Amino acid sequence: MTAAVTVIRALGFYSVFLSGLLVGWIFYHMTPSPFKTCPLCSATWRGLDDFLADPAVHLNGYQINDIAIDKGFFLFSHTHADCGTTMSVPVSAFLSLTSQPFISGRRRPGQSCPGHCLRKDDTTSHCPQACECGWVRDIMRRIHHVGAEQSQALIR
């Protein structure tokens, strides 16, 4: 009889343990994760609109992926008083900000390319050339020159 009681008690423990794991798994997967968390100060932004509206977040540039341009990263500085780090966000998180089509084939300076993409501070000029960098440049222009209210309007 004691062996049977021991088995029942062990099964009871494991069922409680497993149900706890199940609740934890459900909570983990049902809780929306933030759009971005700062790797240094742990500040979080719930969504893209919060991130773009934060005056302490500044676009630095775009880190290209030469194999797949849509797999690159936008680089941002978090200039909060206690932080100052640089963080990367996948370009795919910003696709809702552009309606430009993705065009295959990149132009290089000298191939009727004015080279706007090579100049970090040149975000106001619209590039007349059709190239795969165009939609990334369009997103950067919108991020760089949009105020807090306008960035929220872009997303909606």
Residue, then its C-alpha position, 0 to 999 in steps of 0.5 A: m500500500t505504501a508503494a501505491v501511495t508513493v506513486i500517487r503522491a509522485l503523480g500528484f507532484y508531477s501534475v502540479f509541476l506540469s500544470g505550472l509549466l503549462v500556465g507559464w508557457i501560456f503566459y509567456h506566449m500570450t503576453p505581447s512582447p515589446f517592440k524594442t528593449c534598450p540593451l543598456c538601460s532596459a527602456t521598452w517601447r510597446g510599439l513602433d509608434d512609441f519608438l518613433a515618437d520618443p525624442a530620445v531615439h535618433l536614427n543613425g543610419y542603415q546597416i546593409n546586408d549585401i545578400a538580402i537588403d531587406k535583412g539589414f538593420f536601422l541603427f538608432s541612438h538612445t540619448h536618454a540621460d542614463c543611457g547613450t547606447t546604439m541599438s539595431v532594429p531589423v528593417s522589416a519592422f519598418l515596412s509599414l512606413t513605405s509604399q515603395p515597391f521592392i526593386s531588385g538590382r542596386r545601382r552603384p555611383g557612376q551608373s546614373c546614380p547620384g549617390h544619395c545613399l552614401r551620404k548619411d546626412d542627405t535624407t531630404s533629397h528624393c532619389p530619381q533612380a529606381c533601385e533596391c535601396g529606394w525603399v530603405r531610403d524612403i523609410m529613413r527619410r520618413i523616420h528622420h523628418v517626422g515629428a511625434e504626431q506625424s509618426q503616429a499618423l504614418i502607422r495608422 
